Amino acid sequence: LAMDPVSEDDVARAIDETTKAFGGIDFAVNMVGMVGVGPLAEMTLEDWRTGLEVNLTSCFLIAKHVYPCLKKTRGVLILCSSTNGLNGGSALSGAAYAAAKAGIINLNRYLAKEWAADGIRVNCVAPGPVATPMLDRLTPEQHEDLKAIVPLGAYATADQVARTVAFLCSDAAVSMTGTTTNISGGLVLD
């Protein structure tokens, strides 16, 4: 279903239609995100607000509207942060991105505690650079510099992130909630 992840009506409609089509929701994964760019002094207030809306408010809206479904199934919510939320980020992705991704980590912790009594697990993934079109904005020199600071020397793949999400949704992770899983090739060491 196409939807605007920062429109409460769109999110509510998409979750309602999904529930009707499949009889319930066991797992909800929010992979919505967009980067910004540049130093703070060059950001407009509109850029700041858009970055927070897309990256953080989308998590709030999806969590709010999927909660009743996950409560029924004792399901799992996965949020997507970033290593920028762990290490402060850089001008490559911008201040709003780093702030929003840090906010997602704490929203994850908050929801894990609040929803534990309902049997809902909430976890977060924090990828570093992932080989997706999101990185197409970088120059060849920026790619070279970025790979040089990743200890394993390569970007993660979308498949690797997806496998981590699948693990967090599986029975193998039944005792995990409130965690932030770092998928960064060593860019962030925790």
C-alpha positions as CSV (number, residue, x, y, z in Angstrom):
1,L,0.0,0.0,0.0
2,A,1.3,3.4,-0.8
3,M,1.1,5.9,2.1
4,D,2.6,9.0,3.5
5,P,4.3,7.8,6.7
6,V,3.8,11.2,8.4
7,S,0.1,11.4,7.6
8,E,-1.8,10.0,10.6
9,D,-4.8,9.2,8.3
10,D,-2.6,7.4,5.8
11,V,-0.9,5.3,8.5
12,A,-4.2,4.4,10.2
13,R,-5.7,3.5,6.9
14,A,-2.8,1.3,5.8
15,I,-2.7,-0.6,9.1
16,D,-6.5,-1.0,9.0
17,E,-6.4,-2.4,5.4
18,T,-3.5,-4.7,6.2
19,T,-5.3,-6.0,9.3
20,K,-8.4,-6.7,7.2
21,A,-6.5,-8.4,4.4
22,F,-4.4,-10.6,6.6
23,G,-6.5,-11.0,9.8
24,G,-3.9,-9.4,12.0
25,I,-0.4,-8.1,12.3
26,D,2.4,-10.1,13.9
27,F,5.3,-7.9,13.0
28,A,5.6,-4.3,12.1
29,V,8.9,-2.9,10.7
30,N,9.4,0.8,10.2
31,M,12.2,1.3,7.7
32,V,11.1,4.9,6.8
33,G,14.0,7.3,6.5
34,M,15.6,10.2,4.7
35,V,19.0,11.9,5.1
36,G,19.6,15.6,5.3
37,V,22.9,17.2,4.4
38,G,25.3,19.9,5.5
39,P,26.3,21.7,8.6
40,L,23.6,23.0,11.0
41,A,24.1,26.6,10.1
42,E,23.1,25.9,6.5
43,M,19.9,24.0,7.4
44,T,16.6,25.7,7.1
45,L,13.9,25.3,9.7
46,E,11.8,23.4,7.0
47,D,14.7,21.0,6.4
48,W,15.0,20.4,10.2
49,R,11.3,19.8,10.6
50,T,11.1,17.5,7.5
51,G,14.0,15.4,8.8
52,L,12.4,15.0,12.2
53,E,8.9,14.2,10.7
54,V,10.1,11.6,8.3
55,N,12.6,9.9,10.5
56,L,11.0,10.1,14.0
57,T,7.4,11.1,13.7
58,S,6.8,8.2,11.3
59,C,7.9,5.9,14.1
60,F,5.5,7.5,16.6
61,L,2.6,7.2,14.1
62,I,3.2,3.6,13.1
63,A,3.8,2.5,16.7
64,K,0.6,4.3,17.9
65,H,-1.6,2.8,15.2
66,V,-0.1,-0.7,15.1
67,Y,-0.1,-1.1,18.9
68,P,-3.7,-2.6,19.2
69,C,-2.8,-5.1,16.5
70,L,0.4,-6.2,18.1
71,K,-1.3,-6.4,21.5
72,K,-3.7,-9.0,20.1
73,T,-0.9,-11.1,18.6
74,R,1.8,-10.4,21.2
75,G,3.8,-9.2,18.2
76,V,7.0,-7.4,17.5
77,L,7.8,-3.8,16.4
78,I,11.2,-3.1,14.8
79,L,12.3,0.5,14.4
80,C,15.2,1.6,12.2
81,S,17.7,4.0,13.6
82,S,21.3,4.5,12.4
83,T,24.8,4.6,13.6
84,N,24.3,8.4,13.3
85,G,22.0,8.0,16.3
86,L,24.8,6.3,18.2
87,N,27.8,8.5,17.3
88,G,26.3,11.9,16.5
89,G,26.5,11.7,12.8
90,S,28.2,14.1,10.4
91,A,27.4,16.7,7.8
92,L,27.0,13.8,5.3
93,S,23.6,13.1,6.7
94,G,22.9,16.3,8.7
95,A,21.9,17.3,12.2
96,A,18.2,16.5,11.9
97,Y,18.9,13.0,10.8
98,A,21.3,12.4,13.7
99,A,18.9,13.9,16.2
100,A,15.9,11.9,14.9
101,K,17.9,8.6,14.8
102,A,19.0,9.1,18.4
103,G,15.3,9.8,19.3
104,I,14.3,6.5,17.7
105,I,16.7,4.6,20.0
106,N,15.1,6.1,23.1
107,L,11.5,5.7,21.7
108,N,12.5,2.0,21.2
109,R,13.6,1.8,24.9
110,Y,10.4,3.6,26.1
111,L,8.1,1.4,24.1
112,A,9.9,-1.8,25.1
113,K,9.2,-1.0,28.7
114,E,5.6,0.3,28.2
115,W,4.5,-2.6,26.0
116,A,6.3,-5.5,27.8
117,A,3.2,-6.2,30.0
118,D,1.3,-6.8,26.7
119,G,3.9,-9.3,25.5
120,I,5.0,-7.0,22.7
121,R,8.7,-6.9,21.9
122,V,10.2,-3.7,20.5
123,N,13.7,-3.6,19.1
124,C,15.8,-1.3,16.9
125,V,18.4,-1.8,14.2
126,A,21.1,0.8,13.7
127,P,22.8,0.3,10.4
128,G,25.9,2.1,9.3
129,P,26.3,2.7,5.6
130,V,24.2,0.3,3.6
131,A,24.6,-0.3,-0.1
132,T,21.3,1.2,-1.2
133,P,20.2,4.1,-3.4
134,M,20.4,6.3,-0.3
135,L,24.2,6.3,-0.8
136,D,23.9,7.3,-4.5
137,R,24.2,11.0,-3.4
138,L,27.9,10.5,-2.4
139,T,30.8,11.2,-4.8
140,P,33.3,8.4,-5.5
141,E,35.7,10.2,-3.2
142,Q,33.2,10.3,-0.4
143,H,32.5,6.5,-0.9
144,E,36.2,5.8,-0.7
145,D,36.6,7.9,2.5
146,L,33.5,6.4,4.1
147,K,34.6,2.8,3.4
148,A,38.1,3.6,4.8
149,I,36.7,4.4,8.2
150,V,34.6,1.2,8.3
151,P,36.9,-1.4,10.0
152,L,35.5,-4.3,7.9
153,G,36.1,-2.1,4.8
154,A,32.6,-2.5,3.2
155,Y,29.1,-1.3,3.4
156,A,26.4,-3.6,4.8
157,T,23.8,-4.9,2.3
158,A,20.1,-4.5,2.5
159,D,19.9,-8.3,2.8
160,Q,22.1,-8.3,5.9
161,V,19.9,-5.7,7.5
162,A,16.8,-7.7,6.5
163,R,18.3,-10.9,8.1
164,T,18.9,-9.0,11.3
165,V,15.3,-7.8,11.3
166,A,14.1,-11.4,10.6
167,F,16.2,-12.6,13.6
168,L,14.7,-10.0,15.9
169,C,11.2,-11.0,14.8
170,S,11.9,-14.7,15.3
171,D,11.6,-17.0,18.4
172,A,15.4,-17.0,18.6
173,A,15.1,-13.4,19.9
174,V,12.2,-14.0,22.3
175,S,14.1,-12.6,25.3
176,M,15.2,-9.5,23.4
177,T,13.4,-6.2,23.8
178,G,14.6,-2.6,24.0
179,T,17.8,-3.5,22.2
180,T,19.6,-1.5,19.5
181,T,21.5,-3.8,17.1
182,N,24.5,-2.2,15.5
183,I,25.0,-3.2,11.9
184,S,28.0,-1.1,11.0
185,G,31.0,-3.2,10.1
186,G,32.7,-1.8,13.2
187,L,32.1,1.9,12.4
188,V,30.5,2.1,15.8
189,L,31.9,-0.2,18.5
190,D,29.6,-0.6,21.5
